[in-house]
Amino acid sequence: MWLSKSVYEFLPYYYMALGFAAVLASVQIERWFWSELFGFGGLLSLVGGLVLWLKRRAYRRSRSRHSIEDQA
């Protein structure tokens, strides 16, 4: 699967925003099953977006560090 660079770069923020919205919706929903479902799904989305963002940041830092060491 191929994604354009702008979509690929925005995905972690999209996941986190979607998760945050789902957690907020779970507070407003009165039926217990849907509230728990939205809350759990929202937390998964928040954590997934955060992990994706942190993994990308660590990879980019390691690549930039390796390119500096290769030049020296």
Sequence and secondary structure as in RCSB ss.txt:
>XXXX:A:sequence
MWLSKSVYEFLPYYYMALGFAAVLASVQIERWFWSELFGFGGLLSLVGGLVLWLKRRAYRRSRSRHSIEDQA
>XXXX:A:secstr
    HHHHHHHHHHHHHHHHHHHHHHHH  SHHHHHHHHHHHHHHHHHHHHHHHHHHHHHHHHHHHHHHHH 
